[in-house]
Amino acid sequence: MKKLIGNGEIPQIVCNDSNSINGLPKKAQDIAVNYCNHAQKIVEDNGLKFEQFNKITIELQNNTILKKQVYNTLLRLQQPPESR
């Protein structure tokens, strides 16, 4: 994505805001749309709505206890099954 954007900062991409995608070069738009579709499928496959996922994401930025819980859960999930 960085190579497609050039030397500037990579803009924040908000999947439910088409303006954040439309301002990108065409190839970068394709990558962003593919990412958003994939992310939405993962969220829905895990029983969440995209709005719920976004609320959790925002809460993670403001809640250090929740951030630590998510971090520890991610570490645990990366361990081999026999180690869990």
N, C-alpha and C positions, 0 to 999 in steps of 0.2 A: 504494500500500500504506500509506503514511504517513497518508493521509487516512482510511483505513478503520480504522486502529489507534487514531488519536487522538493526544493529546499525549505519550503514553508512548513509550519506546524501541521500535523495531521489534525483535521477538524474533528470535533466530537460528533459521532454518528449516533443519532437517536432513531431507533428502528421505526417507531410510530410517528416520526416527523419527516415527511417526504422532502421538506426543504433541506434537511441536513444531508440528504443523499443526492438530491438534484444538483447541488452546487459542485459536486465532484466530477472529475474527468470520467468519461464513459466507462473505461475499464475499471476504474475504482468504484463506480456505481454498481457494476456487475458484482464485484467482490463484496461490497457492502450489502447488497440485496441478498446474495447467497448466504452471507453470514447471518443476516437477520432472519431469513427463513429457517436456517439450521437452528439458530438459538430459540426461535419460537417453537419449533418441533420438540426440542429437548425440554423446554419449560412445560409444554402441554403433556408430553409423555410422562412427566413426573407429577401430574395432577394439579398443576398451577395454571392460572390465567396469566397472561403477560403483564397485566396491571398489578397483580399480586407480586410477581417477580420484581417488577420495577420498584414497588414499595419496599420490598426487602432490601434491594440494592441501595436505595436512599437511606434506609434505617442503618445499614452497615456503615455508612459514612459518618453517622452521628452517634453510634452506640458501640463503645469499645468492648463491652461484655459480649454482645452479639457477635462482633467481629472475631473475638477470640474463640467463641463457640464454633463458628463456621470454620475458622482456620483449623481448629483441633479436629473437627469432623472430616475436613478434607485430608488432613494428614492420616487419620485413621483409615479412610477409604482407599488411600494409596498403598496401604500395607497389604501384603499377601493375605489371602483369606485365613490361613492357619494362624497368623499373628494377631488377628482381630480378636 
